């Protein structure tokens, strides 16, 4: 019979292990780009967020940052105006 054990992790430690959502509360998908004007994620990425691993969440955040950087300056201003 295999030994069984449990690891008890304090709740505040678990908070440091998860990746925070990049959502800023400006949840509008731009019909031209298909990206949220607040966080630059796609609708699919937003919908899948809760089920993604931390590694996949980090990849989504990286893609969103690259999208934001590649958007024309006036598109980035729309997000600032909407929030």
N, C-alpha and C positions, 0 to 999 in steps of 0.2 A: 504494500500500500504506500502510495506516494505521500510525502509530507505536504501539508497544506499550510500556507501562511498568508497573512494579509499585510499590506503596507498601508499604514495610515498616514495620509498627507494632509497637513493643515489646509483649510480652505483658501487662505490668503496665498499660499504657495501655488495652488492650482490656478489662481488668477494670473500668475506670471507666466504660466505655461501656454495659455491660449492666445491666439492672435486676435487683436481688437479689430472690429469691423471698420473699414474706412468710410462708412456712411456718415455724412454730415447733415442729414435731414433734408437735403434738397433732392428729392427723389423724382426726377423727371427724365425720361429717356428722350434724348434728342433724336428725332426721326431721321435726320440726315446721317448721323454717325452711328446711331444705335447704342450709344453710350449714355449713361446717367450723367447729367451736367454737373452733379455734385461730386461723385466719387470716381467717375470714368470707368465703372464696371459695366458689363453688358447685362441685359435682363437675365440671361441664363446664369451668369456668375453670381448675381444678386440672389437669385432663387436657390442656387446650390450652396450658398455660403455656409449655412449651419451644418451641413453634412460633410464639408471638406476637412481634410486633415490640416494641421498647422502648416505643413510644408506646401500644400496646395493653396492655402490662403495667402501665404507669402508670395507665391508665384502670381496669383491674381492681383495682389497689391502692386507687385513689380510691373506687371503688364499695364495696370491702370495708370501708374506714374509715367510710364513711357508714352501712353496715349495722351495724357495731359500735356506732356512736354512737346509732343508732335502736333498738337492742335494749334490753329492760328490764335494769336493773342486775343482777338475779339471773341472767340468761342470761350476762352477761359474767363473773360469778363462777364459773360452771361451767367456763369455759375455764381460769381461774386454778387451780381445784382439780384439773383433769385434768392440768396440766403439772407 
